[in-house]
Amino acid sequence: MSSVTTQAIDDILVVLVNNPPVNALSWHVRQGIADAIEQGLADPVVHAIVLRCEGTTFIAGADITEFGKPAQGPDFNKVLGLIEGAAKPVVGAIHGTALGGGLETALVCHYRIAVPSAKLGVPEVKLGLLPGAGGTQRLPRIVGVESAATMCALGEPVSASKALQMGLIDRLANENNLADDALAFAREVIATGPRATRDLPVKGDVGVIDQLKQMNARKWKGFEAPYANLACVEAATKLSFEDGMKFERTEFLKLMGGSQSAAQRHMFFAERQAAKIDGLPKDLPLRPVNTVGVIGAGTMGGGISMNFLAKGIPVTIVEMVQENLDRGVAVIRKNYEASAAKGRFTTEQVEGMMALLTPSLSLDALAGCDLVIEAVYENMDVKKEVFSKLDQICKPGAILASNTSYLNVDEIAAATSRPQDVVGMHFFSPANVMKLLEVVRGEKTAPDVLATAMATGKKIGKVAVVAGVCDGFIGNRMLSKRQQPAMQLLLEGATPAQIDKVHTDFGMPMGPFQMSDLAGLDIGWHRDPARIESIRDGLCAAGRFGQKNGKGFYDYDEKRVGTPSAEALAIIEEFRATSNLPKRDISDQEIVERTLYPMVNEGYHILEEGKAQRASDIDVVWIYGYGWPIYRGGPMFWGDLEGAGKIVEALERHGVPVADSLKAKA
Ligand code: 3H9
């Protein structure tokens, strides 16, 4: 069946797009729309045209799978020019999402009508792009510079009611009657005739552009696309429509040809791919998850609980000691209230979520839970004890999950008589904020348990990735390949600040030592100040435990801003001197080669061992769990950009054993 069909109803021609799943503007859709509009213009019986979509949504944008491939079919801007220049009025009828090229199509329609549930936006910036089919030039003519700049630079869609207020649509349709309401609207506008957006004056003031840049300076650090979007909107205020379009084209092509957009488009598909479990049918029946138990009311357990409460799922939270339980519950309330103060929740919503929380001092309270997540102290014996108790207490079929960040899930599962029901659900701190969830598949984990854990992650707004059982799973396993050489580099003469700066310049939120300070240097410390076997021992012996007590590799002020510490540097130097390694200048390039390349290498090892399903899953882990800059597409994508040959050569030069599959690629 053709992806664009027409239907004549009296003197109105309805053009219907049908290109599942999201009615993207694939080349045959562009061709179909152009043909249909020409048909309508040529037919003397037709007095107006309605452009509408079948399925769940209006056009959700250009077909991203076509990007980077040889052009096929008619030029999109020409098709849009045809609609805008039509001598008969064209009405865009919107449901679902009108996004990117979809909204640009709606913008060249002479009138727009949408159902109340519709959303309209230009999310190209999230793909490292800008609306490249006149969006940056037509939006300021319809909604004004302020709204256009905000929509283009942030990429967030607006609701239909907001769109009506802004003048982005002309009318709201009845939610269930778009087809008829659009027809009626088309009949009305026959008398008014067509009106081309390009002929409208640009409204509003460019002051908002500087404001947006200031407000988002931190968030946009390293990104090209937000600035290019704003430059185009600004150009609309200064140039003619034609020249503005040329400016937009040039900027669009620059972004499209660059590595940032390639990386962000890679991540768009990677994120969706991660949800798929190889070898399992998509429609595998899932286990119900209507009640959740969380063991441990510390930072992790509390953060995990918040995810479920926010989705209306009741949580029973268990702690051993009343005081810790009370503290944990109070922290959850405090966090919600802080969000409410920022306008994210109403007071009633906060109370509603808190009412779903049942604190308990007994594991027996978890007997009826569909899913229990253990978030206790990271110690195998403790975890085994908890799981063997859960085995006695929990109802048959309940999913028993461990939030362990590196322990062997199979060993934990073996402490129960139902290893098929055990799975790892590794959240990242702060668990109510970080988007990543590593779902660890044990040797005996049942397929429906794995699929349910993945689906549960999605339900609570996480990006879930399947990982195999190995030390540290995907994320922390690779992290250790960065932290170890970073420490070694200190022994050879680099400073924490130099190494961290290479990482933050690269786009990471923090470097290896800033991260260690945040996590706490005394984690796993033997607590004997006389025993100094590492730099960390030296720092701990001097009472430098990290951010928590204001001093670690750095000194921290009351706002937790770190500055290089003379005392820490002296401790490092003292220990360094005992290593007998000659002190030398370390270049930033060497820091990249020794701390980032080994991560890529470890990614290949992980794939070889089958501990990740695909390279793009590893990228998802690093982007959503550790803040790897999305414009660099994750370590595996970045490794490909750097080039396997260059990485292998450097790793071998530094004596790092190279994964066979990486070598084979070089
Ligand atoms: C653009 O328009 C540039 C213009 O300015 C023109 C310049 C010249 N293309 O997300 P879902 C696939 S740039 C191809 O799970 P949902 C997606 O991969 C574009 N494929 O569904 C997935 O495939 P699979 C601007 C696309 O209901 C399936 O559809 N537009 C596209 O949760 C379902 O997707 C955007 O950036 C596409 N454009 O959410 C919008 N979009 O099943 C991007 C989706 O094989 N899309 N697919 O994994 C979205 O934000 C969401 O998909 C949407 C639906 C909200 C529409």
Boltz pocket constraint, residues with backbone or C-beta under 6 A from the ligand:
constraints:
  - pocket:
      binder: B
      contacts: [[A, 21], [A, 22], [A, 24], [A, 57], [A, 60], [A, 61], [A, 62], [A, 63], [A, 64], [A, 65], [A, 76], [A, 97], [A, 99], [A, 100], [A, 101], [A, 102], [A, 104], [A, 123], [A, 124], [A, 127], [A, 129], [A, 130], [A, 131], [A, 132], [A, 133], [A, 135], [A, 268], [A, 269], [A, 272], [A, 273]]
      max_distance: 6.0
